[in-house]
Amino acid sequence: MKNSTKTDAQDRDKGAKFVELANKRVNKAVKDISLIGNLANRRNYTYNEEQAKKIIKALQASVDQVKASFLSGIHGQQANFEL
């Protein structure tokens, strides 16, 4: 029984850490995505359709990879983005 209690405590610690990091990381990602969205403002920036599609494709691939990680439990590596 003592091992069960220790495991329960460890699970609670892992769960609390997950919530803490998820809150921080998801909020940061949402903010960063919003900042990327600001790049679409043609008053401030010039870009072509190919560049826009490349950004959207990279973001979608990253979201798809995160989704797959949660569904499978297997974490994959993401390549760095560059226009």
C-alpha contacts under 8 A as a table, 3 or more apart, distances in Angstrom:
res1	aa1	res2	aa2	distance
1	M	4	S	5.09
1	M	5	T	6.49
2	K	5	T	5.12
2	K	6	K	6.27
3	N	6	K	5.08
3	N	7	T	6.04
4	S	7	T	5.01
4	S	8	D	6.03
5	T	8	D	4.98
5	T	9	A	6.18
6	K	9	A	5.13
6	K	10	Q	6.12
7	T	10	Q	4.96
7	T	11	D	5.96
8	D	11	D	5.01
8	D	12	R	6.18
9	A	12	R	5.08
9	A	13	D	6.19
10	Q	13	D	4.99
10	Q	14	K	6.08
11	D	14	K	5.01
11	D	15	G	5.95
12	R	15	G	4.92
12	R	16	A	5.99
13	D	16	A	5.12
13	D	17	K	6.08
14	K	17	K	5.07
14	K	18	F	6.03
15	G	18	F	5.01
15	G	19	V	6.28
16	A	19	V	5.19
16	A	20	E	6.16
17	K	20	E	5.03
17	K	21	L	6.05
18	F	21	L	5.30
18	F	22	A	5.79
19	V	22	A	5.06
19	V	23	N	6.01
20	E	23	N	5.42
20	E	24	K	6.45
21	L	24	K	5.14
21	L	25	R	5.87
22	A	25	R	5.20
22	A	26	V	5.68
23	N	26	V	5.56
23	N	27	N	6.03
24	K	27	N	5.43
24	K	28	K	6.16
25	R	28	K	5.08
25	R	29	A	6.04
26	V	29	A	4.99
26	V	30	V	6.06
27	N	30	V	5.16
27	N	31	K	6.18
28	K	31	K	5.10
28	K	32	D	6.07
29	A	32	D	5.01
29	A	33	I	6.02
30	V	33	I	5.10
30	V	34	S	6.20
31	K	34	S	5.07
31	K	35	L	6.33
32	D	35	L	4.96
32	D	36	I	6.25
33	I	36	I	4.94
33	I	37	G	6.19
34	S	37	G	4.89
34	S	38	N	6.48
35	L	38	N	5.06
35	L	39	L	7.11
36	I	39	L	5.41
36	I	40	A	7.70
37	G	40	A	5.63
37	G	41	N	7.96
38	N	41	N	5.74
39	L	42	R	7.73
39	L	44	N	7.73
39	L	45	Y	6.50
40	A	45	Y	7.25
41	N	44	N	5.73
41	N	45	Y	6.19
42	R	45	Y	4.98
42	R	46	T	5.98
42	R	47	Y	7.95
47	Y	51	Q	6.36
47	Y	52	A	7.08
48	N	51	Q	5.42
48	N	52	A	6.45
49	E	52	A	5.07
49	E	53	K	6.08
50	E	53	K	5.11
50	E	54	K	6.13
51	Q	54	K	5.07
51	Q	55	I	6.35
51	Q	83	L	6.76
52	A	55	I	5.23
52	A	56	I	6.26
53	K	56	I	5.06
53	K	57	K	5.92
54	K	57	K	5.05
54	K	58	A	6.13
54	K	83	L	7.36
55	I	58	A	5.21
55	I	59	L	6.23
55	I	83	L	7.98
56	I	59	L	5.17
56	I	60	Q	6.03
57	K	60	Q	5.13
57	K	61	A	6.02
58	A	61	A	5.14
58	A	62	S	6.22
58	A	81	F	6.97
59	L	62	S	5.14
59	L	63	V	6.30
60	Q	63	V	5.08
60	Q	64	D	6.03
61	A	64	D	5.00
61	A	65	Q	6.08
62	S	65	Q	5.06
62	S	66	V	6.30
62	S	78	Q	7.05
63	V	66	V	5.13
63	V	67	K	6.18
64	D	67	K	5.06
64	D	68	A	6.17
65	Q	68	A	5.07
65	Q	69	S	6.12
65	Q	76	G	7.11
66	V	69	S	5.00
66	V	70	F	6.36
66	V	75	H	7.94
67	K	70	F	5.29
67	K	71	L	6.25
68	A	71	L	5.04
68	A	72	S	5.89
68	A	73	G	7.79
68	A	74	I	7.75
69	S	72	S	5.29
69	S	73	G	5.10
69	S	74	I	5.03
69	S	75	H	5.14
69	S	76	G	7.10
70	F	73	G	5.27
70	F	74	I	7.48
